[in-house]
Amino acid sequence: MPSSTSESTLAIVMTAGEEFPSNAFLAQAIKARIPAIVIPPEILADPNGTLVFLHEDDMFAVGKVDAPCPISKDDPCVQFTWYWPDAWEAVSTHKAHLLPSVSGGADAKRRAALHGQLVAAVVDAARDAVAVHWASSDSLWPAPLVAQTIAPGDQKPPVPFCVAIKLSRDADGGVSGATRGLAAFGLMEIEAEGFKGDPRQLNGLMLDLAGYLIEAGPVIKDGDTIGPDAGTKIVVRHETSGFVPGQPVYRLYESENSRSCCDTLEGA
């Protein structure tokens, strides 16, 4: 099981490229979301350069690149955006990008929460932001949705963004899923195969479990059961990944004596 956490978080905020926000405007947007933060005035002397400053044990940075980021229609982050059908159309014409990052500190949850606020602040300040790519989860999201979803001052990691659920159809019509992003919190990823029903319901189950693990830590033992209600039992096994050779994961199995988790959630 992973025992160490990532020491940095990074996102790419893609913009239409009309104009970068000044560092003073970025600082204002950051303070609106993290009221306790202090950004030294001398840091803002260069209005257009990279914004870099320390806050307690963490280093904040916002880089500015006057060119598109390297992204292709065939990249997994685009291919797995079933929740955003127009993703490629939105990002294919972007002209520039900003790079908000937070590094350092020993608390991965705190760092992820601060990074979420920083990313949302960059979207607030940029105004022409079209999409956000979360590096730890390789997920792609509409920029306005990111800013709307992350409430100012929220001190919890934005799980839907920093953990991605990669879904695919099995040959027999079932649904497989795999998370990406839990490793940044020192946790095993989650996998499932052969689930029946609406893929969105498997997505919700895996995302809820990911959020629970981030909050509680690696408390689920091999053979434990989970479920949204008394009639649904999902067995969790500690096994080797079916997608990444040698990687330990939490693998989910539907109990033979329970209804499909997806059927149960659909009727709830």
C-alpha positions in Angstrom: 0.0 0.0 0.0 1.3 3.5 -0.8 2.9 5.0 2.3 3.9 8.4 1.1 1.9 11.3 -0.3 2.6 13.7 -3.1 4.4 16.8 -2.0 3.0 19.0 -4.7 -0.2 19.6 -6.6 -0.5 21.1 -10.0 -3.3 22.1 -12.4 -3.5 23.7 -15.8 -6.0 26.4 -16.3 -6.6 26.9 -20.1 -7.7 30.3 -21.3 -8.9 31.9 -24.5 -5.7 33.9 -24.3 -7.2 37.4 -24.3 -5.1 38.7 -21.4 -3.5 37.3 -18.3 -4.7 38.7 -15.0 -2.1 40.9 -13.2 -0.5 39.5 -10.1 -2.3 42.1 -8.0 -5.6 40.9 -9.4 -4.6 37.3 -8.8 -3.6 38.2 -5.2 -7.0 39.8 -4.7 -8.8 36.7 -6.0 -6.7 34.4 -3.8 -7.3 36.4 -0.6 -11.1 36.4 -1.4 -11.0 32.6 -1.1 -8.3 32.1 1.5 -8.8 35.1 3.9 -6.0 34.2 6.2 -3.3 34.2 3.5 -0.7 37.0 3.4 0.9 37.9 0.2 3.9 40.4 0.6 3.4 43.5 -1.5 6.9 43.2 -2.9 5.9 39.9 -4.5 3.5 41.9 -6.7 6.2 44.3 -8.1 6.3 42.4 -11.4 2.7 42.5 -12.5 3.1 39.9 -15.3 5.7 37.4 -14.0 5.2 34.2 -12.2 3.5 34.7 -8.8 5.4 32.8 -6.1 4.9 33.2 -2.3 5.0 31.2 0.9 2.0 30.6 3.2 3.0 28.8 6.4 4.6 25.6 5.2 3.4 25.7 1.7 4.7 27.4 -1.5 2.1 28.8 -3.8 2.9 29.5 -7.5 1.0 30.7 -10.5 2.9 30.4 -13.7 1.7 32.1 -17.0 2.4 30.6 -20.4 1.4 32.5 -23.5 0.8 29.4 -25.6 -1.5 26.5 -25.6 -0.7 23.5 -23.4 0.1 20.2 -25.2 -3.3 18.4 -25.3 -4.7 16.0 -27.9 -8.2 14.7 -28.7 -6.8 11.2 -28.0 -5.5 12.0 -24.5 -7.2 10.0 -21.7 -8.2 13.2 -20.0 -10.3 14.0 -23.0 -11.4 10.5 -23.9 -12.8 9.9 -20.4 -14.9 13.1 -20.1 -18.2 11.3 -20.5 -19.6 14.0 -18.2 -18.6 16.8 -20.6 -19.4 15.8 -24.2 -18.1 19.1 -25.6 -14.7 19.0 -23.8 -12.6 18.8 -26.9 -14.4 21.6 -28.7 -13.9 23.8 -25.6 -10.2 23.1 -25.2 -9.0 22.7 -28.8 -8.9 26.4 -29.5 -7.4 27.7 -26.2 -4.5 30.1 -26.7 -2.7 30.2 -23.3 -2.6 28.7 -19.9 -1.8 29.3 -16.2 -0.2 26.8 -13.8 -1.4 27.1 -10.2 0.5 24.8 -7.9 1.0 24.3 -4.1 3.9 22.3 -2.8 5.4 21.4 0.6 3.7 20.8 3.9 3.1 17.4 5.5 -0.7 17.3 5.3 -1.9 16.1 1.9 -5.5 16.9 2.6 -4.7 20.4 3.7 -2.5 21.0 0.6 -5.2 19.6 -1.7 -7.8 21.9 -0.1 -5.5 25.0 -0.5 -4.7 24.0 -4.1 -8.4 23.8 -4.9 -8.9 27.3 -3.6 -5.9 28.5 -5.6 -7.2 26.9 -8.8 -10.7 28.4 -8.3 -9.1 31.8 -7.6 -7.1 31.7 -10.8 -10.4 30.9 -12.7 -12.1 33.8 -10.9 -9.3 36.1 -11.9 -8.7 34.9 -15.5 -12.3 35.4 -16.6 -11.7 33.8 -20.0 -10.7 30.4 -18.5 -12.3 27.6 -20.4 -11.0 24.4 -18.8 -9.0 23.0 -15.9 -6.8 19.9 -16.1 -6.0 18.4 -12.7 -2.6 16.8 -12.9 -3.0 14.3 -10.0 -6.2 12.8 -11.4 -5.6 13.5 -15.1 -9.2 14.9 -15.2 -10.5 17.7 -17.3 -13.4 20.0 -16.2 -15.2 23.1 -17.4 -13.4 26.1 -15.7 -16.7 27.8 -14.5 -17.9 24.6 -12.9 -14.7 24.3 -10.9 -15.1 27.9 -9.5 -18.8 27.3 -8.8 -18.2 24.0 -7.0 -15.4 25.0 -4.7 -16.9 27.2 -2.1 -14.6 30.0 -0.8 -12.9 29.1 2.4 -13.8 25.3 2.1 -11.0 23.5 4.0 -11.7 20.0 2.5 -10.1 18.6 -0.7 -12.3 19.0 -3.8 -12.6 15.2 -4.3 -14.5 15.3 -7.6 -11.6 17.1 -9.2 -8.5 15.7 -7.5 -9.8 12.1 -7.9 -11.0 10.9 -11.3 -13.2 7.9 -12.0 -12.2 6.3 -15.3 -15.2 4.3 -16.6 -15.4 1.9 -19.5 -17.7 -0.7 -20.9 -16.8 -4.4 -20.6 -17.3 -6.8 -23.5 -20.3 -8.3 -21.9 -22.0 -4.9 -21.4 -20.9 -4.5 -17.8 -19.1 -1.4 -16.4 -15.5 -1.2 -15.2 -14.1 1.7 -13.2 -10.7 2.8 -11.8 -9.8 5.8 -9.8 -6.8 8.0 -10.3 -5.6 10.6 -7.7 -5.8 8.6 -4.4 -2.1 7.9 -4.5 -1.5 11.6 -3.9 -3.0 11.0 -0.4 -0.9 7.9 0.3 -3.9 5.6 -0.5 -4.5 2.7 -2.8 -6.6 3.4 -5.9 -10.1 1.8 -6.3 -11.1 -0.6 -9.1 -14.3 -2.4 -10.1 -15.3 -4.6 -13.0 -18.5 -6.2 -14.2 -21.0 -3.8 -12.6 -24.4 -3.6 -14.2 -26.6 -0.5 -14.7 -26.0 3.1 -15.3 -22.2 3.9 -15.3 -23.0 7.2 -13.4 -24.1 5.2 -10.4 -20.9 3.3 -10.2 -19.1 6.6 -10.6 -21.0 7.9 -7.6 -20.2 4.8 -5.5 -16.5 5.0 -6.2 -16.3 8.7 -5.7 -18.1 8.4 -2.3 -15.7 5.7 -1.3 -12.7 7.8 -2.4 -14.0 10.7 -0.3 -14.4 8.5 2.7 -10.8 7.1 2.4 -9.4 10.6 2.0 -11.2 11.7 5.2 -10.8 8.6 7.3 -7.5 7.1 6.0 -6.8 3.5 4.9 -9.3 2.0 7.4 -11.0 -0.5 5.0 -9.6 -4.0 5.5 -9.4 -6.8 3.0 -12.9 -8.5 3.0 -14.8 -5.5 4.5 -18.2 -4.8 3.0 -19.7 -1.4 2.0 -23.0 -0.3 0.5 -25.4 2.6 0.3 -28.1 0.6 2.2 -28.8 -2.6 4.1 -29.8 -4.5 0.9 -26.6 -3.8 -1.0 -23.3 -5.3 0.0 -20.1 -4.6 -1.9 -17.1 -6.7 -0.8 -13.7 -4.8 -0.8 -10.6 -6.8 -1.5 -6.9 -5.8 -1.4 -5.7 -7.1 -4.7 -3.4 -6.3 -7.6 -4.6 -3.9 -10.2 -6.2 -5.3 -13.3 -5.0 -2.2 -15.3 -1.6 -1.3 -13.8 0.8 -4.3 -13.4 1.9 -4.8 -9.8 -0.1 -1.9 -8.3 -2.1 -2.8 -5.1 -5.7 -1.5 -5.2 -9.0 -1.8 -3.5 -11.1 -4.0 -5.8 -14.9 -4.0 -5.4 -17.1 -7.0 -5.8 -20.9 -7.3 -5.7 -21.9 -9.8 -3.1 -23.8 -12.8 -4.6 -26.7 -12.5 -2.1 -27.3 -8.7 -2.7 -29.0 -6.8 -5.4 -26.8 -4.9 -7.9 -25.5 -1.7 -6.3 -26.5 0.2 -9.4 -30.0 -1.2 -9.3 -30.4 -0.3 -5.7 -29.1 3.3 -6.2 -31.3 3.7 -9.3 -34.4 2.9 -7.3 -33.5 4.9 -4.2 
